Structure formats: C-alpha cells, structure tokens
Amino acid sequence: MAPKLPKLEEELGEDRISQMPNDVLVRILSLLDDSVLAVQTTILSKRWNNLWTSISSIRLGDFDHECDDHFMTFVDSVVSLHNSTDILKFGLIYNNEGSRNDMLADDYARIHRCICTVVEHNVVKLRLKLYNPLNLDQEFPLLFPESLFMCKTLVVLKVSSNCISFSNCPMEGCFPSLKVLYLEIDDSDHDSRNSLENLFTYCPVLEDLTITGVLALSNINISAPELKTLTMKHIHSYSVVFSINAPKLENFDLLDHFQFPNKYILENGKSLVKVKLEFLDYEDYGTDDGIADHATALFAQISNVEDLSLSLQGLNASYLPEFVNLSRLVLVLHGFNYWEFLIECLKRCPNLKHLDLKHEDNKWHRRKYELQWEFFNPQERPACLVSHLKTISIKGFKGQRDEMEVAEYLLKNGEVLNRMSIHTESEDLLCTKKKLYKKLLTYVRGSRSCVILAD
C-alpha cells in the first residue's frame, strides 16, 4: 500500500517563529547587523508591527549608501518611536555627501536630538561615525549634548568624526561610568583648540583609552586614576606635549607618524607591564635637536616594563636605559646594518628571556651591500645570553650573509638557549629551506639543549 502523502501545511511546516514569545523575538531582532531589517519586519503581519520598537540594540547607517534627508528622517523616527524599554547599544554611521549647506544645521539638530534620546533610554554602548567631507573648514562643529557627558549608564563610547567638538565638556561629573573611550578624530579643521583640553581629565573610572587622528592642541592632559590601557596611534601632530597621569597604567601602545617631535610625559610609569613603540619618518626629522631629549626621557619612564616592542628607524642606542625587569623584547629591524643596535639592546636587558626579531626592508640589493658588510663577531657577550635568554624567534629571514652571521653568533653565545625559530618567506629566500636548515645545523651551539626550528 502506497504511503499517505502529507498535507501541504505539514510539508511546508508551521510558522514557529511567530509563535515565540515577544521577548524572544525582540532579542532576535536586536541581533541583526542593520536595524533597518528589524523595522522592515512590520510587513510580515500585525503580529510584528511594534516588536522593533522594543529592540535593545540599534545600528543605523552604512558608508556604502549616500546619506540624505530621507535617511536622517528615518533615524529620527526609529529613535523617537522606541518605547520605554532601554536602548543598551546604539550605533549611527552618517556620511554627509549632500551639497546643500542649509541641510547641515538640521542634520546636526537631529543627531543631537538622537543622542539625547538614547541617553534617556539608559544607553550603555554608543558608537558614532559622523563625517562631513564637504564642510571640513566649518566654523561651528557639532557639540555633544551635556546629558551625554553626565550619562550614568554609558560604559563604552566610540567616536569617529571630523566634525565633532568636545569644547562643551563639563569641568566636573564627566562620564561617571565610562570605562572604554575610543576617539578617531580630525581636530584641526575648525576652531576647537580647547576641544580636548578637559575631555581626558574627568573620567573617574576610565580603563581603556584609544586616541587616533589629527590633533590641533599643543598640550593634551590625560588624568585617569583607573586607566589600564592607553593606545595612541596614527597621531598626525607635531610638537605636542602629552602629559599622562595614570598610576594604574599597564599597557601603552604608541604609533606616532613622526620620530619624537612630540613629548610624552608619564608621571606614573612604574605600573607599566607592556609597551609598544612605533615611529615613522625618521629621516625627515633626524636633525631635530629635541629628538634625543624626548626619546631619552620617554625610555627612562618605561624602564620598568616586562614586555617591550620597538620599531624605530635609526634609533640611537644611547637613548636606551637599562631594562632590568624586561622579560620579552620584540625588535623590528630596518636595514641590513642594524645588527649593532641589537647587541646594544641586549646589553641593556640583563634578564631577558624571550627575543623576537622581525625584518623589514632588509635587502642586500645583491653585491652592492654585501661588499659593505663587515664580518659580524662582537667580542662582548651580553649577560642575558649567558644566563637568561631561553627562546629566539626571527621572522622574515632570507638567508643573507648578515642574518646567517647574527644567527651563528646568537647560537654560539646563548648558553641557556632552548629554542631558535627561523621563519622564512619562500619568495625571498636566497637558497632552499633545506640548504638553509642544514647550514644552521652546522653552527656551534652554546647550549646542548637548544633546538633549531625552520619553516
């Protein structure tokens, strides 16, 4: 007997999603990457009409779409029609590509009103990307509402903008609950020389601060008693004094587009554990008289760190103090003649246990530079090689003469070395990996337990 065919309803299945409780459906809508999709669920049935007004996470805008008056009207509606429930997360991307100058003030008013509304809904995480490419020289930038600075629920604030000013930041009671602050700003195109003057001074519980962009100020003060992580990257400023008072600071990551024209004052650097320093454009500012003083002062303030990463072209070893607590050093080497600096670094790290070397722009250009290379065989043996250094990792290894001689020196003098790892890139190797590995195995090793790994 032939099996009974199922009814069409049974074959298609029932609408189980619509039968879920409201709180479950609202949770699902809150997880959508674009809240426009959540609003669009109203077309499904009357059951979905008002569900989106209760979502706790709202994300609006996309750089791939041109923002216009219709978009801002939509944003206005989504926020204003939200019911009384909390908006825990709110994100807005607005890139004004319009050409009507009379639209700008209205946009700012709507954004201002939008921020006020989400603050009233106890926002916890706020992400704003606001760019105005056609009005970079505007005299009146967007001011954040005072209620945002005083918001007691805000924990995470991330802002990327070229049209925002923080000059109305209150002197007291600012960001009482803020723990994470990320700023990517262009502060040079409007009259806002005091825009950031007080922003970093009154954040009582701030733990993680990231600053990136163009800064117009000549002085920036950061005073945060609970700050643990400070990241300053792609700073396009010159002759700026950064005063940092953060007694609990543990991690400091600094990427500056210039080589020490800016002055960094760490008033409390004893708690630092991990520091990464990367500076660019050394040749353009190599004759600046302030470089030596600024570099020496900065290194003296981080001398207690345990983990240090350096990428500084042309850095003079005389700037470096003794790093008595340093356990791990990451050193980015620029150019084939930078090995002497490595030895000077090792001499200043008596208790170093782990060394990571990374090659950048290390090219012989065949015979031209090979003829300039002198045999590498320093007579001094840094103390760390004799008693502490356990692992060495070398990335970007090409098998050039300078690299082979330095590897030979480290293997020979590393008396407690457990492992040397050589990481190569096939297209840059001057010989096969097999020949390279065989050559490395012929070198005398100061430690019998040392293993050589090559990939």
C-alpha positions, 0 to 999 in steps of 0.5 A: 500500500502506497504511503499517505502523502502529507498535507501541504501545511505539514510539508511546508511546516508551521510558522514557529517563529511567530509563535515565540514569545515577544521577548524572544523575538525582540532579542532576535531582532536586536541581533541583526547587523542593520536595524533597518531589517528589524523595522522592515519586519512590520510587513510580515503581519500585525503580529510584528508591527511594534516588536522593533520598537522594543529592540535593545540594540540599534545600528543605523547607517552604512558608508556604502549608501549616500546619506540624505534627508530621507535617511536622517528622517528615518533615524529620527523616527526609529529613535523617537518611536522606541518605547520605554524599554532601554536602548543598551547599544546604539550605533549611527554611521552618517556620511554627509555627501549632500551639497546643500549647506542649509541641510547641515544645521538640521542634520546636526539638530537631529543627531543631537536630538538622537543622542539625547534620546538614547541617553534617556533610554539608559544607553550603555554602548554608543558608537558614532561615525559622523563625517562631513567631507564637504564642510571640513573648514566649518566654523561651528562643529557639532557639540555633544549634548551635556546629558551625554557627558553626565550619562550614568549608564554609558560604559563604552563610547566610540567616536569617529568624526571630523566634525565633532567638538568636545569644547562643551565638556563639563569641568566636573561629573564627566562620564561617571561610568565610562570605562572604554573611550575610543576617539578617531578624530580630525581636530584641526579643521575648525576652531576647537583648540580647547576641544580636548583640553578637559575631555581626558581629565574627568573620567573617574573610572576610565580603563581603556583609552584609544586616541587616533587622528589629527590633533590641533592642541599643543598640550593634551592632559590625560588624568585617569586614576583607573586607566589600564590601557592607553593606545595612541596611534596614527597621531598626525601632530607635531610638537605636542606635549602629552602629559599622562597621569595614570598610576594604574597604567599597564599597557601603552601602545604608541604609533606616532607618524613622526620620530619624537617631535612630540613629548610624552610625559608619564608621571606614573610609569612604574605600573607599566607591564607592556609597551609598544613603540612605533615611529615613522619618518625618521629621516625627515626629522633626524636633525631635530635637536629635541629628538634625543631629549624626548626619546631619552626621557620617554625610555627612562619612564618605561624602564620598568616594563616586562614586555617591550616592542620597538620599531624605530628607524635609526634609533640611537642606542644611547637613548636606551636605559637599562631594562632590568625587569624586561622579560620579552623584547620584540625588535623590528629591524630596518636595514641590513646594518642594524645588527649593532643596535641589537647587541646594544639592546641586549646589553641593556636587558640583563634578564631577558628571556624571550627575543623576537626579531622581525625584518623589514626592508632588509635587502642586500640589493645583491653585491652592492651591500654585501661588499659593505658588510663587515664580518659580524663577531662582537667580542662582548657577550651580553649577560642575558645570553649567558644566563637568561635568554631561553627562546629566539624567534626571527621572522622574515629571514632570507638567508643573507650573509648578515642574518646567517652571521647574527644567527651563528653568533646568537647560537654560539653565545646563548648558553641557556638557549632552548629554542631558535625559530627561523621563519622564512618567506619562500619568495625571498629566500636566497637558497632552499629551506633545506640548504638553509636548515642544514647550514644552521645545523652546522653552527656551534651551539652554546647550549646542548639543549637548544633546538633549531626550528625552520619553516 
